[in-house]
Amino acid sequence: WLLPAWKMGPKNPGLDAQHQAVLRELLARPDNRECADCRAHSPRWASVNLGVFLCIGCSGIHRKLGTHVSVVRSTTLDTWTPDQIERIKRLGNAKVNSIFEACM
């Protein structure tokens, strides 16, 4: 679930910097160094509701699925909410892929 930008309130540069540091740390983990979908190296996008990191190509596919399926954000360009940061910290590529692959 994603709030429209006008409902998120004013930007908080300090919080944005904290979130960027968390995202850099998460992207440095071995299981997040590849796109969750295609395994391309160095993903810079994420599906915040699914809790995975994606390459630019797969992020476009996720965007086309619609926000009712996948909410895509840039790890470097977009502002993230604290809830989105907590979700991606809790999940990540390895955990989410193990769940989806178990259902195949």
N, CA, C and O atoms as CSV, one atom per row, in Angstrom:
chain,resi,resn,atom,element,x,y,z
A,1,TRP,N,N,0.842,-1.156,0.000
A,1,TRP,CA,C,0.000,0.000,0.000
A,1,TRP,C,C,0.892,1.225,0.000
A,1,TRP,O,O,1.889,1.276,0.721
A,2,LEU,N,N,0.534,2.216,-0.813
A,2,LEU,CA,C,1.386,3.379,-0.969
A,2,LEU,C,C,0.557,4.638,-0.855
A,2,LEU,O,O,-0.474,4.772,-1.514
A,3,LEU,N,N,1.002,5.559,-0.022
A,3,LEU,CA,C,0.325,6.844,0.096
A,3,LEU,C,C,0.687,7.717,-1.091
A,3,LEU,O,O,1.832,7.690,-1.544
A,4,PRO,N,N,-0.261,8.493,-1.609
A,4,PRO,CA,C,0.095,9.481,-2.628
A,4,PRO,C,C,1.097,10.470,-2.051
A,4,PRO,O,O,1.125,10.706,-0.843
A,5,ALA,N,N,1.921,11.048,-2.922
A,5,ALA,CA,C,2.979,11.959,-2.460
A,5,ALA,C,C,2.416,13.094,-1.615
A,5,ALA,O,O,3.047,13.503,-0.640
A,6,TRP,N,N,1.250,13.605,-1.965
A,6,TRP,CA,C,0.689,14.732,-1.228
A,6,TRP,C,C,0.232,14.337,0.167
A,6,TRP,O,O,0.035,15.208,1.014
A,7,LYS,N,N,0.057,13.032,0.430
A,7,LYS,CA,C,-0.336,12.584,1.769
A,7,LYS,C,C,0.863,12.183,2.627
A,7,LYS,O,O,0.715,11.959,3.828
A,8,MET,N,N,2.030,12.093,2.031
A,8,MET,CA,C,3.209,11.646,2.761
A,8,MET,C,C,3.793,12.746,3.631
A,8,MET,O,O,4.635,12.471,4.486
A,9,GLY,N,N,3.362,13.984,3.430
A,9,GLY,CA,C,3.879,15.080,4.227
A,9,GLY,C,C,5.142,15.647,3.615
A,9,GLY,O,O,5.590,15.193,2.562
A,10,PRO,N,N,5.714,16.636,4.271
A,10,PRO,CA,C,6.916,17.276,3.731
A,10,PRO,C,C,8.103,16.312,3.759
A,10,PRO,O,O,8.179,15.410,4.594
A,11,LYS,N,N,9.017,16.532,2.828
A,11,LYS,CA,C,10.225,15.704,2.795
A,11,LYS,C,C,11.058,15.959,4.045
A,11,LYS,O,O,11.104,17.072,4.570
A,12,ASN,N,N,11.703,14.919,4.497
A,12,ASN,CA,C,12.562,15.005,5.671
A,12,ASN,C,C,13.958,14.554,5.238
A,12,ASN,O,O,14.223,13.353,5.194
A,13,PRO,N,N,14.856,15.493,4.919
A,13,PRO,CA,C,16.183,15.114,4.419
A,13,PRO,C,C,16.945,14.174,5.350
A,13,PRO,O,O,17.657,13.285,4.882
A,14,GLY,N,N,16.805,14.360,6.649
A,14,GLY,CA,C,17.492,13.481,7.596
A,14,GLY,C,C,16.984,12.054,7.512
A,14,GLY,O,O,17.768,11.105,7.522
A,15,LEU,N,N,15.665,11.905,7.431
A,15,LEU,CA,C,15.064,10.581,7.319
A,15,LEU,C,C,15.403,9.952,5.972
A,15,LEU,O,O,15.686,8.756,5.902
A,16,ASP,N,N,15.377,10.747,4.900
A,16,ASP,CA,C,15.751,10.240,3.580
A,16,ASP,C,C,17.188,9.714,3.592
A,16,ASP,O,O,17.466,8.661,3.017
A,17,ALA,N,N,18.092,10.432,4.238
A,17,ALA,CA,C,19.493,9.998,4.327
A,17,ALA,C,C,19.609,8.693,5.104
A,17,ALA,O,O,20.388,7.814,4.736
A,18,GLN,N,N,18.832,8.566,6.181
A,18,GLN,CA,C,18.818,7.313,6.953
A,18,GLN,C,C,18.332,6.163,6.084
A,18,GLN,O,O,18.928,5.086,6.073
A,19,HIS,N,N,17.247,6.398,5.357
A,19,HIS,CA,C,16.680,5.359,4.503
A,19,HIS,C,C,17.663,4.960,3.404
A,19,HIS,O,O,17.793,3.778,3.084
A,20,GLN,N,N,18.354,5.942,2.828
A,20,GLN,CA,C,19.349,5.633,1.801
A,20,GLN,C,C,20.463,4.756,2.368
A,20,GLN,O,O,20.931,3.837,1.698
A,21,ALA,N,N,20.883,5.034,3.587
A,21,ALA,CA,C,21.926,4.223,4.224
A,21,ALA,C,C,21.433,2.793,4.444
A,21,ALA,O,O,22.177,1.841,4.211
A,22,VAL,N,N,20.198,2.638,4.886
A,22,VAL,CA,C,19.623,1.303,5.095
A,22,VAL,C,C,19.544,0.561,3.764
A,22,VAL,O,O,19.899,-0.616,3.689
A,23,LEU,N,N,19.084,1.237,2.719
A,23,LEU,CA,C,18.963,0.587,1.410
A,23,LEU,C,C,20.336,0.171,0.879
A,23,LEU,O,O,20.473,-0.919,0.323
A,24,ARG,N,N,21.355,1.021,1.040
A,24,ARG,CA,C,22.714,0.642,0.604
A,24,ARG,C,C,23.188,-0.606,1.351
A,24,ARG,O,O,23.787,-1.505,0.761
A,25,GLU,N,N,22.913,-0.648,2.649
A,25,GLU,CA,C,23.305,-1.813,3.460
A,25,GLU,C,C,22.580,-3.075,2.985
A,25,GLU,O,O,23.190,-4.137,2.862
A,26,LEU,N,N,21.285,-2.952,2.721
A,26,LEU,CA,C,20.511,-4.109,2.257
A,26,LEU,C,C,20.982,-4.581,0.888
A,26,LEU,O,O,21.061,-5.784,0.640
A,27,LEU,N,N,21.295,-3.647,0.000
A,27,LEU,CA,C,21.757,-4.008,-1.346
A,27,LEU,C,C,23.147,-4.643,-1.321
A,27,LEU,O,O,23.528,-5.329,-2.269
A,28,ALA,N,N,23.894,-4.425,-0.261
A,28,ALA,CA,C,25.230,-5.018,-0.139
A,28,ALA,C,C,25.177,-6.481,0.320
A,28,ALA,O,O,26.169,-7.201,0.215
A,29,ARG,N,N,24.031,-6.912,0.823
A,29,ARG,CA,C,23.899,-8.305,1.260
A,29,ARG,C,C,23.937,-9.236,0.047
A,29,ARG,O,O,23.371,-8.912,-0.997
A,30,PRO,N,N,24.592,-10.380,0.172
A,30,PRO,CA,C,24.735,-11.286,-0.979
A,30,PRO,C,C,23.416,-11.659,-1.653
A,30,PRO,O,O,23.355,-11.735,-2.880
A,31,ASP,N,N,22.366,-11.890,-0.877
A,31,ASP,CA,C,21.093,-12.309,-1.473
A,31,ASP,C,C,20.365,-11.171,-2.185
A,31,ASP,O,O,19.429,-11.423,-2.943
A,32,ASN,N,N,20.777,-9.925,-1.955
A,32,ASN,CA,C,20.132,-8.787,-2.614
A,32,ASN,C,C,20.994,-8.165,-3.701
A,32,ASN,O,O,20.616,-7.141,-4.271
A,33,ARG,N,N,22.132,-8.751,-3.999
A,33,ARG,CA,C,23.037,-8.192,-5.013
A,33,ARG,C,C,22.590,-8.495,-6.430
A,33,ARG,O,O,23.158,-7.981,-7.394
A,34,GLU,N,N,21.570,-9.331,-6.552
A,34,GLU,CA,C,21.025,-9.689,-7.866
A,34,GLU,C,C,19.534,-9.410,-7.875
A,34,GLU,O,O,18.880,-9.435,-6.832
A,35,CYS,N,N,19.001,-9.143,-9.064
A,35,CYS,CA,C,17.567,-8.942,-9.224
A,35,CYS,C,C,16.823,-10.188,-8.752
A,35,CYS,O,O,17.220,-11.309,-9.068
A,36,ALA,N,N,15.762,-9.995,-8.010
A,36,ALA,CA,C,14.981,-11.119,-7.486
A,36,ALA,C,C,14.353,-11.946,-8.609
A,36,ALA,O,O,14.116,-13.141,-8.437
A,37,ASP,N,N,14.081,-11.319,-9.755
A,37,ASP,CA,C,13.396,-12.017,-10.843
A,37,ASP,C,C,14.350,-12.650,-11.855
A,37,ASP,O,O,14.207,-13.831,-12.175
A,38,CYS,N,N,15.326,-11.882,-12.368
A,38,CYS,CA,C,16.159,-12.379,-13.483
A,38,CYS,C,C,17.615,-12.612,-13.112
A,38,CYS,O,O,18.385,-13.122,-13.926
A,39,ARG,N,N,18.003,-12.247,-11.894
A,39,ARG,CA,C,19.370,-12.418,-11.376
A,39,ARG,C,C,20.390,-11.462,-11.995
A,39,ARG,O,O,21.593,-11.695,-11.877
A,40,ALA,N,N,19.936,-10.387,-12.656
A,40,ALA,CA,C,20.876,-9.373,-13.152
A,40,ALA,C,C,21.593,-8.754,-11.954
A,40,ALA,O,O,21.021,-8.631,-10.871
A,41,HIS,N,N,22.842,-8.370,-12.161
A,41,HIS,CA,C,23.643,-7.814,-11.065
A,41,HIS,C,C,23.261,-6.368,-10.746
A,41,HIS,O,O,22.803,-5.624,-11.613
A,42,SER,N,N,23.457,-5.998,-9.507
A,42,SER,CA,C,23.301,-4.630,-9.007
A,42,SER,C,C,21.915,-4.024,-9.228
A,42,SER,O,O,21.795,-3.010,-9.916
A,43,PRO,N,N,20.886,-4.614,-8.668
A,43,PRO,CA,C,19.550,-4.022,-8.806
A,43,PRO,C,C,19.492,-2.658,-8.117
A,43,PRO,O,O,20.123,-2.457,-7.079
A,44,ARG,N,N,18.748,-1.738,-8.686
A,44,ARG,CA,C,18.604,-0.398,-8.117
A,44,ARG,C,C,17.144,0.009,-7.979
A,44,ARG,O,O,16.846,1.184,-7.761
A,45,TRP,N,N,16.248,-0.933,-8.102
A,45,TRP,CA,C,14.815,-0.707,-7.969
A,45,TRP,C,C,14.276,-1.734,-6.994
A,45,TRP,O,O,14.944,-2.724,-6.695
A,46,ALA,N,N,13.073,-1.502,-6.498
A,46,ALA,CA,C,12.484,-2.442,-5.546
A,46,ALA,C,C,10.969,-2.452,-5.696
A,46,ALA,O,O,10.356,-1.448,-6.058
A,47,SER,N,N,10.388,-3.596,-5.413
A,47,SER,CA,C,8.948,-3.693,-5.222
A,47,SER,C,C,8.744,-3.599,-3.717
A,47,SER,O,O,9.010,-4.549,-2.980
A,48,VAL,N,N,8.269,-2.441,-3.272
A,48,VAL,CA,C,8.212,-2.205,-1.828
A,48,VAL,C,C,7.140,-3.041,-1.137
A,48,VAL,O,O,7.289,-3.378,0.037
A,49,ASN,N,N,6.075,-3.376,-1.837
A,49,ASN,CA,C,5.048,-4.191,-1.186
A,49,ASN,C,C,5.424,-5.672,-1.190
A,49,ASN,O,O,5.018,-6.412,-0.295
A,50,LEU,N,N,6.199,-6.115,-2.192
A,50,LEU,CA,C,6.643,-7.511,-2.214
A,50,LEU,C,C,7.937,-7.709,-1.431
A,50,LEU,O,O,8.243,-8.827,-1.017
A,51,GLY,N,N,8.698,-6.636,-1.224
A,51,GLY,CA,C,9.915,-6.710,-0.421
A,51,GLY,C,C,11.116,-7.258,-1.145
A,51,GLY,O,O,11.947,-7.934,-0.540
A,52,VAL,N,N,11.230,-6.974,-2.472
A,52,VAL,CA,C,12.353,-7.482,-3.259
A,52,VAL,C,C,13.037,-6.361,-4.027
A,52,VAL,O,O,12.443,-5.319,-4.302
A,53,PHE,N,N,14.307,-6.601,-4.368
A,53,PHE,CA,C,15.087,-5.678,-5.186
A,53,PHE,C,C,15.083,-6.178,-6.626
A,53,PHE,O,O,15.165,-7.379,-6.884
A,54,LEU,N,N,14.984,-5.223,-7.569
A,54,LEU,CA,C,14.817,-5.547,-8.985
A,54,LEU,C,C,15.779,-4.745,-9.851
A,54,LEU,O,O,16.221,-3.661,-9.470
A,55,CYS,N,N,16.100,-5.295,-11.030
A,55,CYS,CA,C,16.846,-4.533,-12.033
A,55,CYS,C,C,15.878,-3.595,-12.754
A,55,CYS,O,O,14.667,-3.672,-12.547
A,56,ILE,N,N,16.398,-2.729,-13.583
A,56,ILE,CA,C,15.538,-1.757,-14.255
A,56,ILE,C,C,14.557,-2.438,-15.215
A,56,ILE,O,O,13.414,-2.002,-15.352
A,57,GLY,N,N,15.008,-3.509,-15.879
A,57,GLY,CA,C,14.117,-4.213,-16.801
A,57,GLY,C,C,12.940,-4.854,-16.090
A,57,GLY,O,O,11.797,-4.722,-16.528
A,58,CYS,N,N,13.211,-5.539,-15.010
A,58,CYS,CA,C,12.142,-6.192,-14.248
A,58,CYS,C,C,11.274,-5.175,-13.522
A,58,CYS,O,O,10.090,-5.423,-13.292
A,59,SER,N,N,11.855,-4.024,-13.155
A,59,SER,CA,C,11.038,-2.990,-12.515
A,59,SER,C,C,9.977,-2.488,-13.488
A,59,SER,O,O,8.853,-2.191,-13.082
A,60,GLY,N,N,10.327,-2.390,-14.771
A,60,GLY,CA,C,9.351,-1.988,-15.780
A,60,GLY,C,C,8.226,-2.996,-15.917
A,60,GLY,O,O,7.064,-2.622,-16.072
A,61,ILE,N,N,8.568,-4.268,-15.860
A,61,ILE,CA,C,7.548,-5.322,-15.921
A,61,ILE,C,C,6.638,-5.226,-14.702
A,61,ILE,O,O,5.418,-5.329,-14.826
A,62,HIS,N,N,7.223,-5.030,-13.534
A,62,HIS,CA,C,6.420,-4.900,-12.309
A,62,HIS,C,C,5.508,-3.675,-12.376
A,62,HIS,O,O,4.362,-3.733,-11.929
A,63,ARG,N,N,6.002,-2.576,-12.926
A,63,ARG,CA,C,5.162,-1.378,-13.069
A,63,ARG,C,C,3.959,-1.670,-13.961
A,63,ARG,O,O,2.848,-1.218,-13.685
A,64,LYS,N,N,4.189,-2.430,-15.030
A,64,LYS,CA,C,3.096,-2.764,-15.954
A,64,LYS,C,C,2.054,-3.673,-15.306
A,64,LYS,O,O,0.902,-3.696,-15.738
A,65,LEU,N,N,2.444,-4.417,-14.283
A,65,LEU,CA,C,1.483,-5.269,-13.574
A,65,LEU,C,C,0.441,-4.437,-12.832
A,65,LEU,O,O,-0.670,-4.902,-12.579
A,66,GLY,N,N,0.806,-3.218,-12.491
A,66,GLY,CA,C,-0.099,-2.327,-11.769
A,66,GLY,C,C,0.229,-2.270,-10.289
A,66,GLY,O,O,0.816,-3.198,-9.732
A,67,THR,N,N,-0.154,-1.176,-9.665
A,67,THR,CA,C,0.186,-0.980,-8.250
A,67,THR,C,C,-0.629,-1.876,-7.323
A,67,THR,O,O,-0.319,-1.984,-6.137
A,68,HIS,N,N,-1.658,-2.512,-7.850
A,68,HIS,CA,C,-2.394,-3.470,-7.020
A,68,HIS,C,C,-1.610,-4.773,-6.878
A,68,HIS,O,O,-1.930,-5.601,-6.025
A,69,VAL,N,N,-0.569,-4.958,-7.723
A,69,VAL,CA,C,0.275,-6.154,-7.654
A,69,VAL,C,C,1.660,-5.809,-7.117
A,69,VAL,O,O,2.166,-6.494,-6.228
A,70,SER,N,N,2.273,-4.761,-7.646
A,70,SER,CA,C,3.648,-4.429,-7.278
A,70,SER,C,C,3.844,-2.917,-7.302
A,70,SER,O,O,3.553,-2.263,-8.303
A,71,VAL,N,N,4.335,-2.372,-6.204
A,71,VAL,CA,C,4.611,-0.936,-6.087
A,71,VAL,C,C,6.118,-0.749,-6.215
A,71,VAL,O,O,6.874,-1.154,-5.333
A,72,VAL,N,N,6.552,-0.140,-7.307
A,72,VAL,CA,C,7.972,-0.031,-7.626
A,72,VAL,C,C,8.507,1.333,-7.219
A,72,VAL,O,O,7.889,2.366,-7.478
A,73,ARG,N,N,9.671,1.314,-6.573
A,73,ARG,CA,C,10.360,2.540,-6.164
A,73,ARG,C,C,11.841,2.395,-6.508
A,73,ARG,O,O,12.389,1.293,-6.498
A,74,SER,N,N,12.464,3.505,-6.807
A,74,SER,CA,C,13.904,3.535,-7.004
A,74,SER,C,C,14.585,3.501,-5.638
A,74,SER,O,O,14.095,4.100,-4.681
A,75,THR,N,N,15.703,2.807,-5.551
A,75,THR,CA,C,16.436,2.779,-4.284
A,75,THR,C,C,17.264,4.046,-4.098
A,75,THR,O,O,17.756,4.313,-3.001
A,76,THR,N,N,17.419,4.830,-5.170
A,76,THR,CA,C,18.247,6.035,-5.078
A,76,THR,C,C,17.496,7.322,-5.371
A,76,THR,O,O,17.910,8.382,-4.904
A,77,LEU,N,N,16.418,7.269,-6.119
A,77,LEU,CA,C,15.738,8.496,-6.548
A,77,LEU,C,C,14.469,8.817,-5.777
A,77,LEU,O,O,14.094,9.984,-5.666
A,78,ASP,N,N,13.809,7.812,-5.247
A,78,ASP,CA,C,12.513,8.007,-4.602
A,78,ASP,C,C,12.632,8.144,-3.094
A,78,ASP,O,O,13.601,7.692,-2.483
A,79,THR,N,N,11.630,8.774,-2.512
A,79,THR,CA,C,11.499,8.858,-1.057
A,79,THR,C,C,10.711,7.642,-0.585
A,79,THR,O,O,9.681,7.293,-1.162
A,80,TRP,N,N,11.204,7.009,0.462
A,80,TRP,CA,C,10.554,5.823,1.021
A,80,TRP,C,C,9.940,6.184,2.366
A,80,TRP,O,O,10.457,7.033,3.093
A,81,THR,N,N,8.833,5.527,2.686
A,81,THR,CA,C,8.232,5.707,4.005
A,81,THR,C,C,8.912,4.764,4.996
A,81,THR,O,O,9.509,3.771,4.581
A,82,PRO,N,N,8.835,5.051,6.283
A,82,PRO,CA,C,9.399,4.130,7.276
A,82,PRO,C,C,8.804,2.719,7.161
A,82,PRO,O,O,9.520,1.733,7.338
A,83,ASP,N,N,7.507,2.616,6.869
A,83,ASP,CA,C,6.885,1.295,6.716
A,83,ASP,C,C,7.483,0.522,5.543
A,83,ASP,O,O,7.682,-0.689,5.636
A,84,GLN,N,N,7.768,1.211,4.448
A,84,GLN,CA,C,8.360,0.542,3.288
A,84,GLN,C,C,9.759,0.038,3.615
A,84,GLN,O,O,10.137,-1.064,3.217
A,85,ILE,N,N,10.522,0.844,4.338
A,85,ILE,CA,C,11.877,0.433,4.748
A,85,ILE,C,C,11.799,-0.788,5.660
A,85,ILE,O,O,12.572,-1.732,5.496
A,86,GLU,N,N,10.892,-0.779,6.601
A,86,GLU,CA,C,10.759,-1.917,7.516
A,86,GLU,C,C,10.369,-3.189,6.766
A,86,GLU,O,O,10.869,-4.271,7.073
A,87,ARG,N,N,9.480,-3.062,5.787
A,87,ARG,CA,C,9.054,-4.238,5.026
A,87,ARG,C,C,10.210,-4.848,4.244
A,87,ARG,O,O,10.394,-6.065,4.257
A,88,ILE,N,N,10.990,-4.012,3.563
A,88,ILE,CA,C,12.077,-4.563,2.761
A,88,ILE,C,C,13.185,-5.111,3.659
A,88,ILE,O,O,13.881,-6.051,3.274
A,89,LYS,N,N,13.356,-4.538,4.847
A,89,LYS,CA,C,14.321,-5.083,5.810
A,89,LYS,C,C,13.872,-6.468,6.282
A,89,LYS,O,O,14.687,-7.378,6.435
A,90,ARG,N,N,12.574,-6.611,6.508
A,90,ARG,CA,C,12.017,-7.875,7.007
A,90,ARG,C,C,12.033,-8.971,5.948
A,90,ARG,O,O,12.156,-10.150,6.278
A,91,LEU,N,N,11.912,-8.591,4.690
A,91,LEU,CA,C,11.769,-9.592,3.630
A,91,LEU,C,C,13.076,-9.757,2.859
A,91,LEU,O,O,13.966,-10.465,3.331
A,92,GLY,N,N,13.223,-9.146,1.719
A,92,GLY,CA,C,14.431,-9.302,0.912
A,92,GLY,C,C,14.289,-10.420,-0.105
A,92,GLY,O,O,13.376,-11.243,-0.031
A,93,ASN,N,N,15.215,-10.431,-1.058
A,93,ASN,CA,C,15.117,-11.350,-2.195
A,93,ASN,C,C,15.096,-12.825,-1.803
A,93,ASN,O,O,14.258,-13.580,-2.297
A,94,ALA,N,N,15.991,-13.242,-0.937
A,94,ALA,CA,C,16.082,-14.669,-0.596
A,94,ALA,C,C,14.798,-15.171,0.059
A,94,ALA,O,O,14.268,-16.211,-0.329
A,95,LYS,N,N,14.306,-14.446,1.035
A,95,LYS,CA,C,13.109,-14.880,1.756
A,95,LYS,C,C,11.892,-14.901,0.824
A,95,LYS,O,O,11.138,-15.874,0.809
A,96,VAL,N,N,11.704,-13.840,0.055
A,96,VAL,CA,C,10.528,-13.776,-0.825
A,96,VAL,C,C,10.620,-14.825,-1.918
A,96,VAL,O,O,9.623,-15.483,-2.216
A,97,ASN,N,N,11.788,-15.000,-2.527
A,97,ASN,CA,C,11.913,-16.020,-3.569
A,97,ASN,C,C,11.682,-17.407,-3.018
A,97,ASN,O,O,11.102,-18.246,-3.707
A,98,SER,N,N,12.114,-17.679,-1.804
A,98,SER,CA,C,11.860,-19.014,-1.233
A,98,SER,C,C,10.367,-19.258,-1.044
A,98,SER,O,O,9.895,-20.384,-1.199
A,99,ILE,N,N,9.634,-18.217,-0.714
A,99,ILE,CA,C,8.178,-18.354,-0.555
A,99,ILE,C,C,7.522,-18.616,-1.900
A,99,ILE,O,O,6.729,-19.548,-2.035
A,100,PHE,N,N,7.851,-17.790,-2.906
A,100,PHE,CA,C,7.229,-17.967,-4.222
A,100,PHE,C,C,7.653,-19.263,-4.893
A,100,PHE,O,O,6.831,-19.920,-5.533
A,101,GLU,N,N,8.927,-19.648,-4.760
A,101,GLU,CA,C,9.398,-20.877,-5.390
A,101,GLU,C,C,8.807,-22.112,-4.723
A,101,GLU,O,O,8.660,-23.145,-5.377
A,102,ALA,N,N,8.468,-22.034,-3.456
A,102,ALA,CA,C,7.842,-23.159,-2.762
A,102,ALA,C,C,6.436,-23.412,-3.289
A,102,ALA,O,O,5.903,-24.513,-3.155
A,103,CYS,N,N,5.842,-22.389,-3.886
A,103,CYS,CA,C,4.482,-22.505,-4.414
A,103,CYS,C,C,4.449,-22.990,-5.856
A,103,CYS,O,O,3.373,-23.147,-6.433
A,104,MET,N,N,5.602,-23.227,-6.436
A,104,MET,CA,C,5.650,-23.659,-7.850
A,104,MET,C,C,5.490,-25.148,-7.975
A,104,MET,O,O,5.506,-25.680,-9.085
